């Protein structure tokens, strides 16, 4: 499964976001707010499509699905740029094979390193 979001302008804040976030994340709500802020601050400005989430069921690992999902979406983008944040070096290497270029990594306080990556558009 892959979730792509279109970014032509800053996304609107969902209705009643703070309350809903607090209910969903409990005592960790402030950490999620910090992550939201860091993600927004590190996201490129030009319009792009963002890969927000990609997952392959463990029973389907190593069958090429992690490669097929981005490949399919890139064909649909019509040359528009794309952005993502890789959570580990293995994923970073996978996306590099798809034409993504590493940007400056960042991490929330006491959190895991995130590796932003940009795939330039093509004519």
C-alpha positions in Angstrom: 0.0 0.0 0.0 1.2 3.5 -0.8 -0.3 6.8 0.2 0.6 9.8 -2.0 -0.4 13.4 -1.2 -0.4 16.3 -3.7 1.4 19.4 -2.4 0.6 22.5 -4.6 0.3 24.7 -1.5 0.4 24.2 2.2 -2.2 21.6 3.1 -5.2 22.7 5.1 -5.3 21.8 8.8 -7.9 19.1 9.3 -11.0 20.1 11.2 -10.4 20.0 15.0 -6.9 18.6 14.4 -5.4 19.3 17.9 -8.2 17.6 19.8 -8.3 14.6 17.4 -4.5 14.3 17.6 -4.5 14.4 21.4 -7.2 11.7 21.5 -5.4 9.5 19.1 -1.9 9.8 20.6 -2.5 10.6 24.2 0.6 11.4 26.2 2.7 11.5 23.0 0.6 14.3 21.3 3.3 16.9 21.8 5.9 14.7 20.1 3.6 14.3 17.1 3.1 18.1 17.0 6.9 18.5 17.0 7.2 15.9 14.2 4.5 17.7 12.2 6.4 21.0 12.5 9.7 19.5 11.6 8.3 17.7 8.6 6.6 20.9 7.3 9.8 22.9 7.9 11.9 20.4 5.9 9.5 19.8 3.0 10.5 21.4 -0.3 8.5 24.5 -1.5 8.0 23.6 -5.2 4.7 21.8 -6.0 5.2 18.1 -5.7 3.7 14.8 -4.8 4.7 13.3 -1.4 4.9 9.7 -0.6 3.5 9.8 2.9 3.4 6.0 3.5 4.5 2.8 1.8 4.1 -0.6 3.3 4.4 -4.2 2.1 2.9 -7.0 4.1 5.8 -9.1 5.6 4.7 -12.2 3.7 5.2 -10.3 0.4 8.6 -8.8 1.2 11.4 -9.4 -1.3 9.0 -9.8 -4.2 9.5 -6.5 -5.8 6.4 -4.7 -4.5 8.4 -2.0 -2.8 9.9 -1.2 -6.2 6.7 -1.6 -8.2 4.5 0.8 -6.1 6.7 3.9 -6.5 7.4 3.0 -10.2 3.7 2.9 -10.9 3.1 6.3 -9.2 6.0 7.9 -11.0 4.6 6.9 -14.3 1.3 8.6 -13.3 3.0 11.8 -12.1 3.7 13.0 -15.7 7.2 14.3 -14.8 6.2 16.2 -11.7 8.6 16.1 -8.8 8.2 13.9 -5.8 9.3 14.0 -2.1 9.5 11.5 0.7 11.2 10.9 4.1 13.0 7.5 4.4 13.1 6.0 7.8 16.2 3.8 7.4 19.2 3.3 5.1 17.6 0.3 3.3 14.6 2.4 2.2 16.9 5.3 1.4 18.8 3.0 -1.0 15.6 1.8 -2.6 14.4 5.3 -3.3 17.8 6.4 -4.6 17.4 3.6 -7.2 14.2 5.4 -8.2 16.0 8.7 -8.8 15.5 10.3 -5.4 18.3 12.5 -4.1 19.1 12.7 -0.5 18.5 16.0 1.3 19.7 17.1 4.8 18.5 14.5 7.4 16.8 15.7 10.6 15.4 14.1 13.7 12.9 15.1 16.4 14.3 15.4 19.9 15.2 11.9 21.1 13.7 10.5 17.9 14.8 8.5 14.9 16.7 10.1 12.0 14.5 11.0 9.0 16.1 11.1 5.6 14.2 13.5 3.3 14.6 12.7 -0.4 13.6 14.7 -3.6 13.0 13.3 -7.0 13.2 16.2 -9.5 10.6 16.5 -12.2 11.4 15.7 -15.8 10.1 17.3 -18.9 
